[in-house]
């Protein structure tokens, strides 16, 4: 699968909005960022993506950051299991602005070199 196909698949599967940098996040939502490639071996690279989850509340309402993270982690586990890959690497606080709590789910996919 190409990088473009992988990104499109993630956007469609998880309802993500593709962005290029954090400054584009100005409201609740789930966003996809491409973080680069790492060489695994002569025939395979590791594609690094992040899903940035932004919500107004940490855990105080029906659409809280922690609730959304729990749901996404389960969906990502199933998504990776269907491809026989462990894709979720880490979940870290991305930033907290005046009105948004954000966390970054780091994803890693094996992609073949062409």
Residue, then its C-alpha position, 0 to 999 in steps of 0.5 A: x500500500x502506498x503512503x497516499x493509499x494508507x492516508x486515505x484509508x485512515x481518513x475514511x476508516x476513522x473519519x479524520x481530517x488531514x492537516x499539515x501542522x498543529x496550528x490548523x487545529x481550532x476546534x473539536x475533532x480527530x486529525x491525521x498528520x504524516x510524521x515521516x518515514x523510517x527505514x526498517x530494512x532494504x525492502x521495508x520502511x516504517x510510515x509514521x502517522x499521528x491521530x491528534x484528538x482535540x476536545x473541549x473537555x478532558x473527561x467532563x462531558x459526553x464528548x470528552x478527550x479520554x472517552x474518545x481516546x478509549x474508543x479510538x484505541x479499540x478501533x485502531x487495535x482492530x484495524x491493526x489486527x485485521x492487517x496482522x500489525x501492531x500499529x499503535x505506538x504511544x499516546x501522548x499529550x500533544x498540547x493544551x490550548x485555552x479551549x482544547x485538550x489534545x492528545x496524539x496517538x502515534x501510529x507506525x505502519x510497515x510499507x514496502x519500498x518500490 
